[in-house]
């Protein structure tokens, strides 16, 4: 179910019960589109999350502590100036829209008490958080919307706040008293007719209403269907008016959260559902993993693009090097021409444009014709060929080092790109950025920016028989894992494929076959060959793994290894305990 008007109603009811008359103690902005208010109410501290994230906009109480930037953004400073110490007067949902207006009584610039309004608009990519003063003037917003972005409504400091454009839908709460418009206003597919005619109704709730009314959701609505649909929608609105909410999450066959509801629903069939004591608890559970992974994907997009550009540059460089090698592949022939001219120097007439002789360096070779510069002597022609040979020889020798270095850079950058895929949060991505800077690929960040960052940890699993298994998410973690492992621990890595270092901790100096198998699946899964089959995974004792001096992060050499071939089994990996 989407964060629709019914969910907003449930959240608003819960927030009024918990936070009305509460005092705003602290204000944070961990993300550019996310605000957290710490509120002291009823003898307890609460965290209220307001998120205008385009993928998961929402507001609810949260238990999660988020990492905040070292310097608060401007919007955060404006909120602190106007709302710190303020008293929450009310939470209200205007006209059953996906909008919540938070009335907050605080001191204005003259020292007088005035009611400011913090508005969150939950509208997909158009979601926003807006602070409005007592006169309805915008003080600031999480997202500024100038005329160049929208000709319909501008959201800028100093402008009068305007509500989002009216979609000409009816407030479904009017159905409680028998209002809501004529039934013949409904047309088209049944469930579409419901959510297109009434405000704050999501497609999922519209399907539920069709189910209750005994109407096929995708079939064309008929005259007899309209009254039944309106009666069922009215029943739902009566539940909303009574604050009769039943927060629950529906899980798919794999046990992943599929959707959530705050009203009793019937159309989901046999799917497993889990009820929660409050709407906030349900939303926290549903969005926590999704929002974290979504944030990581968003933040990794720029980094992936940067690493991708570096990889493209290496590929282009390799192409140029290949073409250069092709151009100088006949360089030994230049030296041969110089030698043959020197050997026959007295037989070559001055002013000749070519010279034919026997190539005595190879037996049974027919005569060979060598082009000459008629303006030069035979000795000068020989020197010209020797100089060309020497130049191409130097180019060839230099290319060998350049090709080797470029190949190493390409392999290394592939590991960084893989690290972007495995990054769980901003701290993991910062490690990759720092690694790029240390490698000279990008400019180094200032010490101030790097200071105070939390140290990310590798993935930690436990095998089915109790062995601890660690998986590096990037090169820095790979190095740290391999360095910290004991000599009899098992080290694993996909053979000649970019991937993670995997360490299996030995128990009493040994590692079980079951743990080896499970760790091999992890090594294959956290590699570039995740979607492959029969992926080769090398493994050996940690004491046989060495890091050469000057090697790039994550690069090692090893010996006395064996190779396992596995097809990554995601179901098997899910059975392992992740710590």
N, C-alpha and C positions, 0 to 999 in steps of 0.2 A: 504494500500500500504506500502511496506517496504521502509526503508531509502536507496533507490537504487541510481544508477548513475544519474537519472533524478532529483531526489530530491537534491542530492549533487550539481548538476549543478545550481539549483535554489538558494540553500543556498550560494554557491560560488559567484554567480552574486550579490546577495543582500549584502554580506559582503564586496565585492570590492566597491560597491556603498556607503556603510556607513563608513567603517573603513580604507580604504586605506589611507595612510599617517597619520593615527592616532598614538598617543603615548600610550604605555602601561604604565599605572599608577600604578596599583596594581595587584598582582597575589595571588590567593587563591587555596587551595586544600581541599574542604569540605569533599570529599570522596577519598578513595585510588585510584579510577579510574576516578576521575572527577576534572577538572581544570576550574577555572573562571578567565578570564582576564578582568580587568577594563581598558577600552580604552577611551582616550580623543580624539574625532574626530569631526570636523566640528562644534566646539563650544558646543558640548554636551558630556555627559558621557554615555558609553555603557558597558553592561556586556556581554562578549562572553563566552558561555558555551561550553566546550569540554568534552564529556563523552565517556569513553570506557567501560561503563557498559555492561556486556554480553547480557543482555536482551533488553536494550534500548540504544545502542550506537548512538551518534549523535553529531552535533554541530549546534549552532544557537544563535542568540541574545536572551537574557532573561531579564525579569523584576524581577524575583524572587531573593530574598536575602536568601542565605543559611547559616546555622550555621557552623562556622569553628572550627576546633579543637584548643585547647589551645596552643599546640606546632605544628608549621607547619611541615609536613612530609619532608623527605629528598628530594624527587622529586620537591616539591614546593620550597625548598631552592635553588636547582640548577637552576630552572626556574627564580627565582628572581635575582640570581647572573648574569645570562647571558642575560635576556630579559628586566629587569626593565629599564624604560626610553627609550626602543627601539622603532623604528618607523616601522610600518607595511608597507611593500613594496608591497605585493601582496597576494592574495589567488588564488591558482590554483588547478585544478583537472586533474591529469595526466591520459591520455588515457581513459577518461570516467570511471575510476575506482571509487570505494567508498573510495576514499582517498582525503584528502585536505592537501596541503602543504602551510604553512603560512610563507612567507619570511619576516624576521624581521631584520632590520639593527640596530646593537647595538655595543657597545664597547667590544673588546676582552680583554684578560688578559694583553696585551701589551699597551692598551689604544687606539688602532687603531679601526676604524670603520670596521666591518665585518658583513656579512649577515649570520645569523643563520636561521635554518629552523625548525619550529615546525610542526610535521606531525601527523595527526589523521587518523588512519586506522579504518574504520567502517566495521568490519568483524565478527559480532556476538560474539561468545565466544573468538575469536582471536583478538578482537578490542584492540587498543593500542594508546597511545599518546607518541611520541618519539621526543626528541630534538637532532638535528644534527648540528654540527659546519660547518664552511665555507669549510672544506675539506671533508665533507661527513662522518665524524666520529661521532658515537653516544656519546652524552654527558650523557644522562640518559633517562629513560623511565618510564612510570607509571607502566608497568609490565615487569619484566625481564624474558627473555625466554632463559634459558641455553640449552646446548645440550641434557641434560637428559629429557627436556620437548619437544624439537623439534630437529630432526636431519636434517631438511630441511633448517631452518633459525634461527640463534640465534640473539636475541636482548639484547645486553649487553653493558654497558659503555666501550668505548675504541675500539669497533669493528666498522668496516665500515658498514654503513647502506646499506642493500639490500632490494629491493622491494619484496613484497610478490610474491610467485611463480606464474608464468604466467599460466592461466587456458586455454590458447589457444583459446580464444574467440576473435571475431572481434569487433573493435570499431564501434558502430552503426552510429557515425557521418560521417563515410565514405560513408554512403548511400546517403547523400545529393548530392554528386557529381557523383552518379551512381556506387559507388564501393560497397564493403562489401562482396565480394565472390559470388560464383555461387549459384544459387537458389537450385540446387540439393544437397547442403550441409545440407539442412533441412530435417529431417526425424523424425518419431515417432509422438506422439500426437502434434497437431498444436501449442498449447501455450508453451509446453515444448520445442519444436523445436526452438521457437523464443528465449526464455531466456537462453537456453543452447548453442546457437550459437553466441549470441551477448552480449557483456560486459555491465554491469550496468543496465540490464533489469530485473525487478522483475516479479514473476509469475502474480501478479495483473495487471501490465502494459501489459504483454504478452496477458492476457485474453482480455483486452481492445482493443488491436491491432487486435486480432481475430474477435472481435465483429464488429469493423469498416470494416474489410475485408469481412465480411459475411461468416466466416469460423468457424465451430464448434470447440471450444477450445480442447475438449477431443478426437476428431476424428483423425484418421491417416491422416497425411498431404499427399496431392497428388500433382502431377506436376503442375496442374493449380492453386493450392492455393498459391504456393511460391511467384510468382510475386505480387499477391494482398497483401500478408502479408508484403513483402518488401516495397511496395509503401506506405502502411499505417505507417510502422515503420519510413520510410523516412520523412513522414509528421510530425510525432512527433518530430523527430530530428531537422527538420527545425524550429519548434516552440521553441525548446531548444536553437538553434543557435541564434534566434531572441530575446531570453529572454522573450518569450511570455508565462508567467507562470500564472496559475489560481489556487492559493492555496485554497483548500477547504477540509472540514471534512465531512465524511458521517456518519450518525447516524442510529442505528438500531431501531427497533420498540419500544424499551423501552427507547429510547432517549440517549443511551450510545454511545460514539464515537466508530465507527467500523473500520474506516480506514481514510487515508488522501491521497490527490492527489495534484500535482502541474500542471497537464495538464488537459485539458477538457476531461471528460470521460462520457461514455454513457451506459455502461453495468450494472450500479448499479440499474437501474429500478426506482421504485417509492420511494426509501429510501430518507429520508430528508437529505439535504446537506446545509452546511453553508460556504459561501465564506469569505475570510479574505483579508485584505489589503496587507499583506506581508507573506512571507514564515515563518519568525520567529514567528509572532503572531500565525499562525496556529499550528506550532510545539509546541510552549509553551502551547497552549490550549490542544493539544492532549496528550502530555506527562506528564503534571504537575501532575494529579491525579494518573496516572499509575506508574510514577517513584517513587512518594512518597510512595505509598502502596507497590511497589516492594522492595524499600529500607528497609521499615519497616519489610517486610517478611524475607529479607535476614538477617537483624540484629537480628531478633527474633529467627532465626533458632538455634543458639547456646544456647540462653536462654531457648528456649523450650526444647532442648535436656537436659540441666542441670536440669530444673524442672521435666522433664519426668523421669530422672534417680533418682531424689529424691523421686518421687512418686513410682517408681518401688521398691526402697529400703523400703519404708513404707509398700508396699504390701507384700514383702518378710518377713518383720518383723511381720506383722499381721499373716502370714501363720505359722511362727515359734511359735508365741504366741498361736495360735489355737491348734497346735500339742502338745505344752506343757500342755495346759489345758486338752486335752484329756488324756495325760499321768498321770495326777494327779487327774482325776475326781473321783477315788475310794479312795481318801485320808481318808475319814471318816471311811472307813473299817479298816484302820490301827489302828485308835484309839480304835475301837470296839475290835479288836484282843487284844490290850494291856489291855483293861478293863476286858475282859473275862479271860485272863491268870491270871491277878491279883486276880480276884474273885475266881479262882480255883487253886491258887498257890500251895496249899498243896496236891492237887490230881494229880499233874503232876510229873511223875517220872524223875529223873535225867537221861540224855542221850536219852530221847525220841525225835523222829524226827517229831512227830505230836501229836495233842491233840484234842479229840472230846468232845464237851459239848453242852448244850442247850443255845441258844441265848435268854436270859431272857429279853433283851431290846425290843423284839417284840413278841407279843402274837402269839400262834399257829405257831411258827416258828420251823421247824425241826432242828435237831442237826446240828452243824457247825464244820468243821474240820479246825484246824489252824496249819500251818506248824511251826516247831520249829528248832532251831539250836542246835544239840545234844551236842555241846561243851560248851553250856551256860546253866546256871540255869534258872528256870522259871522266876525269877525276872529279870534276864538279858535279856531274850527274850522279856518280857513285855516292858522293857526300850528301846529295839531296835525298837519295833513297835511305841512307843510313840515318839522317836526321828525322825523316818521317817515321822510320821504324822506331827510333828511340822515343819520339814523342808518343806514339801509340802504345809503346811498351809501358811508359810511365802512366799513361791513362789507364791501361789494363790493370797495372799493379794497384793504382789508387782505387779503381773500381771494386777490386776484391774486398778491400776494407769497407768501402762505402756500401756495397751490397750486403755485406755481413751486418754492418751497423743498422742499415735500413730494415733488414729482415728481423733483427732483434727488436727494433722499435715497433715494427708491425705486430709481432707476436706479443710484445708487452702491452701495446695499446688495446689489443684484443682482450687481454685480461682485465684492463680497466673498464672496457665496455661491458664485460660480463659482470664486473663489480657494480656497475650502475644498475643492472638487472636485479642483483641480489641485495641492494641497499634497502634496509628496513626503515631508515629515518634520515633526517638531515645530517646527523653526526657521521653516519657511514659515508654520505656523499662528500662531507667536508674532508674526510680522510683521503678520498680519491682526488679532490681538488689540491690538497696539500702535496700529494704524491706527484701530481702533474707539475706543480710549481717547483718541487725539489728536482724533478727531472729536466727542468728547463723548458718545458712545453708551454707554460703560461707564466705570467708574472707572479712573484711571491706575494702572498697576502701580508698585510701589516700585522705586527705582533699584537696590536690592540684587538684586531678582529679575531685572531686565533686564540686569544687568552680566554680562559674560563670555559672552553668547550668541554663537554663531557666526552669521556673516552668510550667509543663504541665497543661492544663485545662480539665475539664470534658466535655462530649458532651452536647450541649445546643440546645434544641428544643423549639418550640412554638406550643401549641395545636391549633386546628382549631378555637377555640373561645378565644384565647389570653393568656392562662396560660403558664407560663414559666416552662419547664420541663428539669431537669438536670439528666444526666446519668454518673455514675462513670466508668472509663475505667479500674481501678485497685483498690486494697484495700486502698491505700493511698488517692485516690480521693474519694472513698466511705466514708471513715472516715471524710474527710474534708467536703463533702457535707452534711452528716447527722448532723455533729456538727454545721454547719452554718445555717441549716434550722430553721424556726420558728415553734413554737409549733403547730399551726393550719395547717401547710403545711402537705401534705400527703407523707408518706414514703412507698416505695414498694420494694419487693424482692420476687423472686421465692421461693416457699415453699420447703425446704429441697433439693434445687438444687443450685449449684454454679452459681452465677450471680451478676449483678451490683445492687448497691443501686440506686433507682430512686426517685427523689424528685419532687413533683408537688407543685409549689408555689400557695398558696391560694390568691384569690382576694376578698377583703372585708370579710376575714375569712372563705371563702367557696371555694370548688373545684367542678366544674361542672361534671356531669356524662360523658359528651363527653371527657373531659380531663382525667378522671379516666380510661376510656376505652383505649384511645390512649397511656397513660402512661403504662398501663398494657401490651399492645402489645410491647412497648419498653423494659419493664422489661423481658418479655419472650424472645424477640429477642436477647437481650444482656445477654443471660444466656447459660448454657450448653445444655439447651433444645430447642435451636433455631429451630431445625428441627422437633421438636415434635408437638403434637396436644393436645388440652385441657390441657395446662400447668397451674398448680396452682400458682397463684400470690397472696401472702399475702400483705395486705395494712392496714395502721392504721395512726392515727395522729402522727406526729413526736414526740410529747411530751410523747408518750407511748413507745418510743424506748430508751433503755438504753445500755450503753457499760459497761460490768462488769470490775472491776479492774483487770489489768493484762491480759486482753483478747488480742488475736492477732489482727493485723490490719484487719479491715473490719468485725470483729465478734461483733454482738450485740444480745440483747434479746429484745423481744417486747411482748405487751399484747393488749387486746381489739381489736384484728385485725379481719378483714373479708378476705375471699378468693374469688378471681375471677378466672375463668377458660377461657383461651384464646388460640387460635392457632395463633402463630406469623404471621402477615400479612405484608410482605415486601412492598407491593404496598401501603398499608395504611401509613406505616412509611415514604415512599418516599413523600407522600403528606404533611407531617409536615415540617414546616419551620425550617431548621437547621441553627443556628446562629453562 
